[in-house]
């Protein structure tokens, strides 16, 4: 059964060049572009407010930006953290601390000068809801390695090993007492002492590649798994705490002498981390393959059936490369976008399409913002879609924001 998706707002000429990356937190939708800037678009707009009149512009680097990720969380004592990380085509990672109340951005130096000398590509924040486990930040480089840092919002650092021991002691004491003294021994981080705000990284380690191959994508699951996608079509899944590889998935697609690319474009864990979705090239087509994470078994692929008598059912999800995939908050649906100007929404359980959105330049409401050709005269009527994200319930303002599927 098809689902209906209705466009509620858009913004033509949002950037001066192609938009390559998209990230969403509660206050903002953040985009990054080849024009070297990031823009923070306010999510909660009134019916008479326009997106372009309610965004914050920050120029970052002249080479342009291709990845952006936002960390947003209310920490101890009500401290609100909103930190944007973005990567330039020069291979550098830039961090900005956002004051949500004033809308001002301050650049942060979270990496050491030595760490900044590497040529990075994909990035990912990991937010921990467990007070005994640190937040994480991960980044891949062009030689195939994945680097992981512990992120500490405060000057006081969490000792994960000791915190886990204390947690086990409290749980054991609760069991001995039948749960009657659950709050007798509070963990130190819940005390009322003031915490000194000082966002900083401590490097955890590196997941090295077995061969020098471009590491194109990375994701971290809610259960502590980290997946790295590579340009040779492989995906390595490791444990976040030990950085030890546990699964190695090889790319699947249409094989043959015409095959020119099997690059992994995106990896994404489902919200409960039971499934890993992998978007990879299959020649000029785009595939989305799903794996279960416990045993590393391949579940199947999202496919577009064809009615032609000359070809079998295609094992591809898009007729062009897939650039982005996104699970909704419940994990029931997965959205994919690609070079074929389409956004497709899939039912994860049945692996069937529930909707196809054909994106065209004419979707833009303001006629003066429609761009039908680029500077070389090539048509932009059917533009490639570079990124897609579901928005959680309640993030946007307006009618239906709390009841829609995202």
Phi, psi and omega in degrees: 000129183283146172258148180260127177243124185246129178292127182255334178198151175208169181214108177285151181050046181295328175230168179274000177209181183303143175267118184258335185224154185212133177216147186231130169233183185297313182282326192225152160257123187248133178238151174230153192217164173294350177280001175087009185237160167247150174231137178252110182263124182293132183282324185264093180250147172284164185301331183263006181262142181257146181304315186292339178272359184225050177226158180246128181256133175225114174284137186243304185205142186292339180282348182097163183237145183234341177226144175216140179219141182242134172252120179225126183199146171267114185262192182306141178071012179082010178292127181260127178244130174223104185238127180257131173245136178217155185240133178266165177290352173279352179093003181270150174253132179242141181237139178227131174270125184256124170275104187297326182290317183265341182077018180264150180244138177233127182289138178248144175254086184268341178255148177286159177305324179293318180293327182288346183285345178286161179258100186270163178226285184263150182222160179201133170269149173232119179263124179262129175269356179265120183296345180265001181238133182287153165293161180226158170226133181235147178214141176259162175235176187285353179258003174102354181276154173239125181253140183232133176240147168277133180254121178248115179290336185243164176297325178285118184268149176275126172270099187300318183296314180291322179297321178293321178296316179297322180296317179295323178296317180296318180295320179294320179294322178298317181295320180295324183265011180067023178083005185286333183249043185299330186247016182292323183241098181279142175294152186300328184289348179265005179288168185271005180295149182287136177259135182274119181290121179201079182299127179203160179255149165231120185294129178272315181162192187230140168258100185284154176271145179289342176210155182287094180224143185303125175267106194269340187203158180207147174211155179234133184272165178291344181258006176089041171244148177232128182246134178240124176264142186239160183289344178272006178095354182270156175229129178251127177251128183233164173279133184290326184286324184253343184063025178266130178295139178238335178223149174226109181261131176266146183293142176243146178183197177279111184267155178151180185289342178281347185298123181240344181205137170226029181302136172281123182265329185202143171234142184210126174277147172289161183305323179269001176066019178277341183231141170245122176261136182234124175259121180219159178285151168223086191066237179266001179263170179237131182246152169231116182245142182243140179233146171272145193270342184291311182248356178076027181273143176282124181276316182157183183241153171276124189232151176256113180290148177240145181262006181286139178282349183272342183229154175278177179298128182291142176264026181243154180266331179223153178276010171217173182303142177270120183263336184211147174221152183205130172274148170281176190295335180266348182081007180284327185236151174230132177257143177227148179223155186203186182292345182273013177068025182238146166245124179245141176246130187241144169279118187294320184292313182271346183059033178249151176290137173250345177193149172231124178254119178268111185271126177227162178298333182286357175291339182290131185287322182275116185300325181291348181260002180278126179244111185264344179221150174270186185293343179266000180088004179282147184291138173243017183297323178241086188280146171300147178254117191268338182203151179214141178217138167284146176253128182295157178301141175082356181284316180272157176268173175098181185297131174080006184293333181267350186246347182286171182276359181113000000 
